[in-house]
Amino acid sequence: MEAENQLTEQESLKLINEMISKAKKSYVTKGIASMVWGGLIIICSILTWAQIQFRFYLGFDIWLLVLAAVIPQVFFSIKEKRQKNFVGHDEQTMNYLWSSFGICIFILSFYTRYNENNSVTSLYMMLYGIPTFMTGGIFKFRPMIMGGLICWILSVISIFTPVSVNMLFTAACGLFAWLIPGIILWIRYQKQEGYHV
């Protein structure tokens, strides 16, 4: 009877440890999406700046690349969801937060198609700051908190600067809000995976 209880206790401890390990893995953000979006925003912003500065046209709207990036993002998101046994409360919160951000960016993009307004870049940067700052706050991840603050500061400054400069500010937002935090997350994820091997 005692041996059975000990075995049951050991099995319980093993089960608890496995569940904790699974929970930790599910909350590990690889940073890939952040790096992709950060890199994409930087590329589109710098190319837009170059078109304004050097007065040339690529032949298409470079920002359409953002739409092309959504497709693999949705694919990987669905694939990752299928591999998980459960979705935590904070993960659900993040899904709603970033979905809201995507919808607002789409609405703002639609708005700018029909309204010529040079200060609209300020609004994009302001929007970039919201989910970045909140994600950093929820997960206590300082690089994203700082990235969100940088987006807001640059958004305010951009009200007083020309569009070409605002494109460089937008590139800076991509760098500080997403690319750098994404790289940090990727390095952490790789280290953690190395410890589990």
C-alpha positions in Angstrom: 0.0 0.0 0.0 2.8 2.4 0.9 4.7 1.6 -2.3 1.6 2.3 -4.3 1.2 5.7 -2.6 4.9 6.5 -3.2 4.5 5.5 -6.8 1.4 7.6 -7.1 3.1 10.6 -5.5 6.1 10.2 -7.8 3.8 10.0 -10.8 1.9 13.0 -9.6 5.1 15.0 -9.2 6.2 13.9 -12.7 2.9 14.9 -14.2 3.0 18.3 -12.4 6.5 18.9 -13.7 5.5 17.9 -17.3 2.6 20.4 -17.1 4.8 23.2 -15.8 7.3 22.4 -18.5 4.5 22.5 -21.2 3.2 25.8 -19.8 6.6 27.4 -19.8 7.2 26.3 -23.4 3.8 27.6 -24.5 4.7 31.0 -23.1 8.1 31.2 -24.7 7.8 33.6 -27.5 10.3 32.8 -30.3 10.4 36.4 -31.5 10.2 35.3 -35.2 7.0 37.3 -35.9 8.5 40.3 -34.2 11.7 40.1 -36.3 9.7 39.7 -39.5 7.4 42.7 -38.8 10.3 44.8 -37.6 12.4 44.0 -40.6 9.5 44.6 -43.0 8.6 48.0 -41.4 12.2 49.1 -41.6 12.6 48.0 -45.3 9.3 49.6 -46.4 10.0 52.8 -44.5 13.6 53.2 -45.8 12.4 52.5 -49.4 9.6 55.0 -49.0 12.1 57.6 -47.6 14.5 56.9 -50.6 11.6 57.4 -53.1 10.7 60.8 -51.5 14.4 61.8 -51.1 15.6 60.8 -54.5 12.3 61.3 -56.4 11.9 57.9 -58.0 9.0 55.4 -58.0 9.4 51.6 -57.6 6.3 51.0 -59.8 4.2 49.6 -56.9 3.3 50.6 -53.4 6.0 49.0 -51.3 3.7 48.8 -48.3 1.7 46.1 -50.0 4.5 43.8 -48.8 2.8 44.1 -45.4 -0.2 42.3 -46.7 2.0 39.6 -48.2 3.5 39.0 -44.8 0.1 38.5 -43.2 -0.4 35.2 -45.1 2.5 33.3 -43.6 1.8 34.9 -40.2 -1.7 33.4 -40.2 -0.4 30.1 -41.4 2.2 29.8 -38.6 -0.3 31.0 -36.1 -2.8 28.3 -37.0 -0.1 25.6 -37.1 1.2 26.6 -33.6 -2.4 26.6 -32.2 -2.9 23.0 -33.4 0.2 21.9 -31.7 -0.8 23.3 -28.3 -3.0 21.4 -25.8 -4.3 24.6 -24.2 -4.3 28.4 -24.6 -3.5 30.5 -21.5 -5.5 33.5 -20.5 -2.6 35.9 -21.3 -2.1 34.3 -24.7 -5.8 34.9 -25.5 -5.4 38.5 -24.4 -2.5 38.9 -26.7 -4.4 37.4 -29.6 -7.2 39.9 -29.1 -4.8 42.8 -28.6 -2.8 42.1 -31.7 -5.9 41.4 -33.8 -7.3 44.8 -32.7 -4.1 46.4 -33.7 -4.2 44.7 -37.2 -7.8 45.8 -37.7 -6.9 49.4 -36.7 -3.9 49.4 -39.1 -6.2 48.2 -41.9 -8.8 50.8 -41.2 -6.1 53.5 -41.1 -4.6 52.2 -44.4 -8.0 52.4 -46.0 -8.5 55.9 -44.7 -5.2 57.1 -46.1 -6.1 55.8 -49.5 -8.9 58.3 -49.7 -7.5 61.2 -47.7 -4.2 62.9 -48.5 -2.8 63.8 -45.1 0.9 64.1 -44.3 0.6 63.6 -40.6 -1.0 60.2 -40.9 2.4 58.6 -40.3 2.2 60.0 -36.8 -1.0 58.0 -36.3 0.7 54.8 -37.5 3.5 55.3 -35.0 1.1 56.0 -32.2 -0.7 52.7 -33.1 2.5 50.8 -33.2 3.2 51.8 -29.6 -0.1 50.5 -28.1 0.2 46.7 -28.5 4.0 46.8 -28.2 3.9 48.7 -24.8 1.0 46.5 -23.5 2.7 43.3 -24.6 5.9 44.4 -22.8 3.9 45.3 -19.7 1.9 42.1 -19.6 5.0 39.9 -20.0 7.3 42.3 -18.1 9.6 42.5 -21.1 11.4 45.9 -20.9 12.6 46.0 -24.5 9.0 46.1 -25.8 8.0 48.6 -23.1 10.8 50.9 -24.2 9.9 50.2 -27.9 6.3 51.3 -27.3 7.5 54.5 -25.5 9.9 55.2 -28.4 7.0 54.9 -30.9 4.9 57.4 -29.0 7.8 59.9 -28.6 8.6 59.7 -32.3 4.9 60.0 -33.1 4.7 63.3 -31.3 7.9 64.6 -32.8 6.8 63.5 -36.3 3.9 66.0 -36.2 6.5 68.8 -36.7 8.7 67.1 -39.3 8.4 66.4 -43.0 7.2 63.1 -44.4 10.7 62.0 -45.5 11.9 62.3 -41.9 8.8 60.6 -40.6 9.7 57.6 -42.8 13.0 57.3 -40.9 11.2 57.6 -37.6 8.9 54.8 -38.8 12.0 52.7 -39.5 13.2 53.5 -36.0 9.9 52.3 -34.6 10.3 49.0 -36.5 13.8 48.6 -35.1 13.1 49.5 -31.4 9.5 48.1 -31.1 9.9 44.8 -32.9 13.3 43.9 -34.5 15.5 44.3 -31.4 13.0 42.8 -29.0 12.4 39.9 -31.5 16.1 39.2 -31.7 16.4 39.3 -27.9 13.4 36.8 -27.7 14.9 34.6 -30.3 18.3 34.4 -28.5 16.4 33.6 -25.2 14.4 30.9 -26.9 17.5 29.3 -28.4 19.2 29.3 -25.0 16.2 27.8 -23.4 15.9 25.1 -26.1 19.6 24.3 -25.6 19.0 23.7 -21.9 16.1 21.3 -22.6 18.0 19.2 -25.2 
